Each structure stands twice: as structure tokens, then as C-alpha cells.
Amino acid sequence: MYQKLEHQLSKLQNTDIASLLKERKIGIEKECLRVNKQGKISQTPHPLSLGSALTNPYITTDYSEALLELITPPFHSIPQVLDFLRDTQKFVYTRLQDEILWCTSMPCVLAGEESIPIAQYGSSNSGMMKTVYRRGLGHRYGRMMQVIAGIHYNYSLPKTFWSEYQLLEQDTRSQQDFISDSYFKLIRNLQRFGWLVPYLFGASPAVCRSFMDGIEKVLEPFDEFTFHHPYATSLRLSDIGYQNYKEGKSGIKVNYDSLSSYIKCLRRAIETPSPEYVKHGIKTSDGYQQLNANLLQIENEYYSTVRPKQITGTYEKPTVALAKRGVEYIELRSLDVNVFEPLGVSESQMYFLDAFLMFCLLHDSPVISAGELKEIDHNQSSSAHHGREPGLKLQRNGKPVLLCAWATELFNAMSGVCRLMDRTQANAPYTAALKTYYQMVEDPDLTPSAKILQQMKESGDSFFPYSKRHAEQHARHFQSLPISDEQLRFFREAAEASIAKQRKMEADDTLDFDDFLQRYFAETLETDQEHMHL
């Protein structure tokens, strides 16, 4: 079953793997809610001292004005990524007043949909587009689903690696075609084996009762104020989390056979009207309610645990950027915020994921059949809802297989990848991470999700006081860390520059918003090579 992997590893053993991988890049995007001292979602605007949420490359907002998104640049080493994320959070805490950052993926103390303020990005066409898009998401899926937080892991391999790997594969296509096709092989395997991520790293086995208001009670009471599944790992990734369930009913399922099939599916969804979404209107007397009434407003609305990405021009659609320049990096989106880590993610997690993604690249990756697609969905849901259940079986090739047996098989297969990658670092961090997380396969009680429920039982806490106590501990941690004048100056200048940039964008706009949207979707706006983070 792993013959292709072993063949690839044997070829790479004879290369200078450290040299080939030294330029690979990793970045993190961390979402976290601002909450007041009572733990309620903040009703205050995004702090001006953090800069413009539209144009600050490091500190922005996601769906809500209160949902911060902290973005690291891509770095060559994992410690560099975590250092930058730490510095960013240190800076944020110097600017918050009577607020802290929530430390779990699932929000708490929600006072209904209207208590969640939609993010605002100013009066420029780009800013208005971002706000209208979020307004549309609220109409389509509800605002509560949009304030679930996660960690996104961005990953790219350098041209030095791709050049050597293409030679080893004896592939004669253009390098960009080879790279894009290879990334899609990686993506398909991430979907096949993606159930392992919530099992190991899921940290949302319980939710606050306020989050369940208006939602079918599919969970069991933990106590008067908390719902849970006894063996859940990541309710964020379950069917109570943000899912494209309506698109699924409409027949949208993105095809990952190739870059062209992926683009074709997304474009069809963006261009196909939805009778259900028409009822919300597009432009009403209260202004724009959504960007359009199609199955998807834009590409990013399609929820997926992993996305192929290309840096976009200011007004360039993601599918256009992918079609023109191929895949630049991938974004793994299935990580819960780790309540046991002030940063929300640990160094060992990142070393494991680094090796896991390389394993997914090197392992054989045929196209996904309709039958396998059903198995992938089933396995993802089973792992999220019941991953720690004794004797839990997943589906593989039409047959049941024990989750623990399959996980053990994957860990054994990954050991060669880890040994290879340990040649790029001192102290063998990849093998060490593999051993750490294999203990969780042998003993599910060691997983973050199990530890959360166990600690709640021992303390007698509901989800809210448990999470609030950890959030306050994390706040004290960051408030106690020294921040240098150089770090303060870096983030302050980035904030000031972003505000000036937003003002210039607003002053330079010449199109009215109606014409801007029409031209954006017709792909006739001029672009420059600068990421537009929708």
C-alpha cells in the first residue's frame, strides 16, 4: 500500500534534502474573538490602534468586527513563525482596553445573531465588498457559525525542491503544471487522511448552551449550560460548525482531480443562481444584502478543510489567479485553536503537520471516486463527532477499519518521512513529534478534546467558566511578556501605514460600488500583484 511512498523516499535519500527544503515556507493565520471582562463578544469597533483591518497585513478581522485574525508572514522555520505570532499577540494586548482574546474555537455567551457585529472595512469599494460579502454569509448561514475560530496553516515548497523532484519523477511538463498537479495530489491525500487532524488536535468537544439557541439539539447535555458529545474531538468541524450544507443539497461538490476541474466547479457555483438566496435580495432599500444571489458569492464561501492558493492581485478573483499562475501554496484549515497553548498552536503540532503534508505529497494519490468521496465525508464527520469512541470504525475502500488501526498504519508510514526531514533540523524534531502524537493514538485520553472534558468534570465547570479561566491565564501570560521598543515600532508603523493606505484607497476610488461589482465579476478591473484578503 505504501510502495510508492517508499520508492519516493529512497530517491530523496540520495539528495541534499536539507538544501532542497531550506527555503520552504510556513505561515499561520489565527482567529480569536475579542471579549469583554464578562466573556461576552465585544461590541466595540476594531481598535484603531491596531491599524486598518482592510490593509494591515498582520492584524485584520475575519467575519466579525470582534473576530481578530492574526497573520504571520511565511517563514522558513517553525520557530520564526511562532515568534512572530507571539510578538503580534503581545502587541495586541498592549492595545486592548478591558478586553481579552477568547482562547477556544467555539464562542460563548452569545446573545443572539444581532449581538455579533459584522466586520467593517471603510468606504472604499474593496472595503464595502468585504462587508457585503459577510452580510451575505450571515443571511445564508447565520452569524453564529461565522464566529467559530480556527488556525490556518499555510505551506509551500520552494522551487529548488520542485526542480529536483520533477527530475526524480522524470516529468517533462512545464514546471508550474507539475507543481500544481503535485499540490493537488497532496490535497487529495489530505482529504483521505484528514480525519487524523481533528482526532489529534481537535479541541472543541463541547459548546456553550447559548451557541445552540435556534439550532437542532443534536448534542447531549454536559450540564445545564453546556452541550457536548462524550467522544467528540472537534465540534467545529462537525455538522453544527460552519458547513456548506446548503450547497451540498444543491449539488455542489468541488472536484480535486486537477487544477482545471477545481476552477471549473467553483466558477460554476459562483455563476449559478440560487432560488433560496434570491429571497434575501441583493440590493434593497437597506443597501446591499449580499454580493449576488448565486450558490456562492465568491470562491472563499466554499468551505473546505484545505484550499489551493495563489497570491491575488488587488481586484483579481482567486480562480483567475490560479488559472494564470497555478498553485503557489496550500492552506490547511482544519486546526482548532489549542486551549492549552497561549499561541493557540504548539511547536510540536507544526512539526507534525510539516511531516504530514510531506507524507501526503509523496504517498500515491489517485483521483477521488464518488464512492471514496462519501467515505471521506463519513470519516471526517465520525472523527469530529465520535473520534475517541472505543472501537470506532471508519470506511476505507468499501470496508470498515478501526480508526486506531488506520492511524497506527499512517504513523508507521510517516516514520520514514520524519527521519528524512530530521536531516534538515537539529535534535530530530519530526520523529519526536511523531512519538508524541502516537501516544494519543494508543491512549485517546491524552488528546486535547479528552483532556478538556476531563478537566471540566474535575473542576465542575461548564464550558464558559472553563474557557474564560484559560483565556484570562493566556491574557496574563502575554501581558507579562516584555515587548521591545523595536517590536512596538514595527507593529505601530504597520498600523499607521495601513490606515494611510486605506484612506488613499478611499480617496482614489472613481467607480461607484454598483459598477465596481459588475466589473469585478466580469474580471475587467485592473490588478496589481497584491493580496486581497476576502
N, C-alpha and C positions, 0 to 999 in steps of 0.2 A: 504493500500500500504506500510505502514511503520511499520507493526505489528512486523516483525522480529527485526527491529531496537529497538522498544520499549521493546521487550522481552529481548534483549541483554543488554540494558541499565538498566533494572530492576535487572538483575543478577549482573551486575557490581556495582550497587549502594551499594550492601552489601559487597563489597570488600574494601580493603585499596588501592584505586586506585592510590593515591599519591605514595605509596610504589611500586606498580606494574609498574608505568611509570617513576619513577625517573631515571632509567638507560636508557631510550630510547634515541636514538642518532639522531642528525640532523646535516647536513653539507651543505655548499653552494659551488658551482663552478660558478665563474663569468667570463664571457668572455668580453673583451673590446679591441678595436683596439688602437694601438699607432698611433698617427697622428702628423704631424709637425705643426708649428705655422700657416700655411695656411689651416690646416684641411685636408690635403691630407695624404693618408695612408703612413706610414713610409717605407722608402726603406732601412733603416739601419738594421743590424743584431740584433737579440735578445741581449740585453745588457749583456755582460759577468758578470757585477757586480750583476746581478740577479741570477747568477748560471747557471747550465746546464738545458736546457728545457727538456732534456731526463730524468733526475734523481732528480730534485728538487721537493719535494713533495708538495710545497706550491705555487710556481710560475713557470708556464710552458707556452707552446704555444699550440694553437689548430691547425687550418688549416694553417694559415699563420705565417710567421716569425714575422709579426706585430700584430698578434691576441693573446694578452696575455690571459692566463687562471689562475685565482687566486683561490686557493683551500684551504678551511678550513678543518682541521681535524673534525671528528664527535665529537660533544659536547652534553652534557646532557641538556643544557639550551640554549634558543634562544639568550639571551644577550651575552653569551660566543661566539656564532657563529659570531655575528655581531661585537663584539670587535676584534676578530681575523681578520676578513675581513678588518676592519678599520686599524688595525696595518699593515696588508700586503700592503694595498694601500698607507699608509703613507711611508712605506719603499720604495716602488716602486718609489714614487715621489722624494725620496732623490737620486735616481739613474738615473732618466731621464734627458737628456740634450736637451733643446729646443723642447721638445715634451710634449704632454698631452694625456690623455686617453679619447677616444670618449665616449659619455655618452648615446647613444641610440643604440637600436638593429640594426637598418638599417645603413649601412655605407654611406659615401657621398664622393663627389669629386673623383670618380674612373676614371682613365684614361685607361680603357680597361682591359682586362684579364691579360695582361702581366705586369700591374702595381702592381699586387698582388703577392708578393714573397711567395713561398711555404716554409713552416717551415723546418728547417734543424736541424738534431739531431746527427751529427757526423758520424764517420766511423764504429762504431760497427754494428753488424748485426741487433740488436734491433733498433738502430737509423736509419739505412738505410731502414728498413722495414716501420717505421713510415713515412719517407719522400716519399717512393714509393707509399704507400697507399694514401697519399694526392695527389700525382701526378695523380694517377688513378681517384680520385674524381674529379679533375679538368677536365680531359678528359671526364668524364661521365656526369657531371652536370654543368660544368663551374665554374671558380674560384670565380666569384662574389657571387654566392649562398653560398660559404663556409665561407665568412667573415661576415655573419649575426651573431650577438652576442646574447647570451641569458643567463639566470640564470638557473642553475640546482639545484634542491632541493633534497638532499639525506636524506632518512628517514629509520630508523629501530627501531623495538620494541625489548625490552630485553627478555631474556629467562625467567625472573621472571614473566613477563606478559603472555608469551606464555604458561607456565606451568599451571598457574591459569585458563587461558582462555580455554585451552584444557580440563581441568577438568569440567569447567562450561558447555562446549559443549558435554561432555561425549563421547569424541572422543578417540578411542583406537589405532589409528595408531601410528607409530613412530613419535616422536616429530618433526623431520625435515620434514617428509611428511606433517604433519599437518601445520607447519609453511609455507612451500612453497605453499600449496594449499590455505591457508588463504591470503598470499600475492597476489596470482593470482585472488582471489575474489576481493581484494582491487583494483587491476589493472583494472579488467573489469568494476568496478563501476567508476573508474577514467576516463575511456573512455566514458562511458554512460553520465557522468555529466561533462566531461572535457571542454565542451563549456563554462562553467561558468568561467573558469580561464582567457581566453582571454577577455571575457566581462568585468570582474572586473579589471584585471591587464594589459590588452593589452595596449601597449604604442608605437605602430608603425602604426598610421593611414595614414602616408604619407611617401613618399620616394623621394630621390633626382633624378632629371632627369638623371644624369649620371649612376645611378644604372639600369635604364630602357633601356639603349642602347642595342640593339640586342634582346630585349625581346618584345613579342607582347604587344601592348599598351592596356592592359585590365583595366587600371585605368583612372580616369578623371583628367585633368589638374587642379591644385590648383592655380598655376600661371605659369609664363614662365619656372621656374626652378624646379617645384615640381609637382608630381602626388599624387593622393590620392583617397580614397572613402569617400564620405561625412559622412557615418556612420560606417566606418571601425574601428575596435579595434586593430587588430594585423595582419598587412600585412606580418609580419614574419611567421605567421602560415597559411597564405593563399597559394594559388597555385602559387604565384610569389616568395614565400620563398622556402627554401630547402625541397623538397619532393621527395619521391621515385616514381615519376610518371612513370618512365620507367619500374620499377619493377612491378608496378600495371598492366601495359599493358601486362607484361609477365606472369601475373597470380600469382605473389607472394603476399600473404596476410597472415601475421603471425597469427596463431591460439592461443588464450589465454585461451582455455578450461582448460589447465593443463600445468605443467612444461614440461612434456614429449612431448606434442603436440607442444609447443613453440620451444623446442630444435629441434624437427624433422623438422619443417618448415624452421628454419634458416639454418640447415645443408643442407637441400635440395637445398636452394638458393645458398649457398656457393659452392656446388659441381656441379651445373648445368651450362654448358657453355651458353654464350650469343652471338649469331651471331652479334649483334650490337657492342659489346665491343671487339670482335676479331679484328675489323678494326684498333683499336688503337695499336695493338701489345702488347706483354708482355715484351720481351727483344729485343730491337732494337739496331742499331748502336749507338744510343744516350743513351743507358742504359735502365734500367727497366722503363717502362711506367705505369705499374700497377702490382699488386701482382699476378693477374690471370685475365682471360677473362670471369669469371663466373658472374652470375646475381648479386652476392655480392662478394666483395673481402674478407671481414671478417664480423663478426656479427654486428659490430658497424656501418656499412654502412647502415643498415636498419633503416630508420628514424622512430621514434615513439615518441609520447609525453610522454611516460613513459616506463621505462625498469626495468625488474627484474635483480638484480646484485648479484654477488658473487665475493669476493676478489680472484684474479687470481694469479697463480704462474708466475714467470718471463717469461716463454715461454708457458704458458698454455692458450689455447683458452677459451673464456668466456663460450661457451656452454659446454665444458668439465668440467670447474669449477662448473657450475650449476648442471650438471648431477651427479657429485661426491658428492657435499656438499649442494645442494639445494640453495634456495634464502636466501641471507644474508640481503639485503636491497633493496629499490626501488629508482629509480632516476626519479623525475618528471622534464620534460624538456620543459614545455610549457610557462615558465615565460619570458616575455620581460624584458629587462633592464629598470628600472624605472628612467626616466629622471629627476624626481622631488626629487630623493634621491641620495646623493653623493655615497652611497654604492651600488646603483642600485636596492636595495630591502629594504623594511621597516620592522620594528619590528611587526607592526600590520598585514602586509601581511603574515609573517611567523606564527603568532599565528592563523590566519585564516586557513592557509594551514595545520597546525598541526591538527586542529579540522576537517577540510575537509577530510583529509586522514583517521582519525579515524572513521568518519561517513561512508566513503566508505568501511571500513573494517567491520563495524557492520551491515550495511544495507544488505538485501538479494541481492545475486549476482548470478543469473543463468548464464549458458553459453550463449554466444552471437550467435544468429542465423544469417543466411545470410541476412535476411531482416533487422535485427537490425543493422548489420554492415554497411549497406547502410545508415541507419538513423544516425549512429554515424558520418560517414564521412560528410553527408549533414549538420548536426548540427554544427560540427567543422568549416566547411567552411562558413556557414551562419553567425555564431557568429564572425568569424575573419573578414569577408568582410562587414557585414551589422549589427553587433550586436546591435547598438544603434538605428536602424531604428524603428520609431513608428509602433507598430502593427506587428513587425516581429514574424513569427511563425516558430517553429522547428517541427520536426517529432518525435512522441513517439507512439509506438505500432500501427503504421499504421495510426495515426490520427494527424492532426495539433494541436499544443498547443502554446500559446503565450509564448515567451521567458520570459517575466516579470512574468507571472503567474507561470511558472515552477520554475523560480528562487525563487520566494516567497515561494513556496511549499518546496523547498530544505532548505531555510533559517529557516523556521519553524521547519523542521525535525532536523536540526542541533542544534537547541537551547538546546535540552536535552543533546546532546554530549558536548556542550560548558559548560553547568552547571556542568556536571560530571568532565570535565577537569579543571574547575576553582578550584576544590578542590586540585589540585596539585600546585597552584600558589597563591600568594597574589594578591589582587586588581582585581580579576576576569578578566584577560586579554582576555580570549577567548570570553566571552559574549560581552566585549567591542569591540573587532574586528568584531564580527558578526554584531553589531549595526552599526559600521562604514561603512561596505560594503553593508549593506542592504539599506542605504541611496542612494547608486549608482543604486540599482535596482529600487527604487522609482523615482530617478532623474538621467537619463543617462548622463546629462551634468556634473555630478560630477566625472565621470570616467576619468582616466588619458588620454585616447585617445581623449575624447571630449575637455578636458582642453588644450591639445596640439594644436588642430586645432583652438580653440577659441583664444588662446594666439597668434598664428601665424597671425590670421586675425587682431587682435587688434594692433599688432606691425607692420603689413605689411611685415613680414619676410617670406622668403622661408624656406624650411626645413633646408638647410645648415646653414645660419646665426643663425637661432633659436637654432639648436643643438650645434653649435660652441660656442655660448654665454653661454649656460648651462655647456658645457664641461669646459670652462675657469673658470666659477664660481666654479665648483667642484674642479678643479686643485688648485685654490686659497684656497679653504677650506682645502684640505689635506696639502698643503704647509704651512698653518698657524698652523696646529696642532703640538704640541710638540711630539717628539719621544724620548723615554728614551734610555739611554746607554744600558740597558738590552734588549730592543726591537731591537735596531740596532745590538747588538751582536748576538741575536738569529737568525735573518734573514741572517746576514752576514755569520755566521758559517754554516747555512744550505746551503747557496750558495756555499761556499768553499768546503763543504763536497760533494755536488752534482757534482762539477767539478772533484774532485778527483775520485769519483765513476765512472763517465763517462770515464775518462782516463783508469781506471783499466779495465772496460768492454772492451774497445778497445784493450788494451794490452792482455787481456785474450782470446779473440776470436781465435778459432782454425779452425773453418769451414769457407769455402768461402761462399759467400752470396747465390749462387745457391743451395748448399747443405743445408744451413740453412733454406731456404724457403721450400724446399722439405720436410725436416724433421719436420718443424713446422706444415705444413698442414697434414702430416702423423701422427702427435701427438707423435713423438718419441724423442723429446728433453726433457732433464731432467728439472724439475721445482723446484723452491723453493717458499715458501709462501710469495711472494712479488708482489704487484700490478703492472701490466704492462699497463700503461695508453696509449691506442692507440688513 
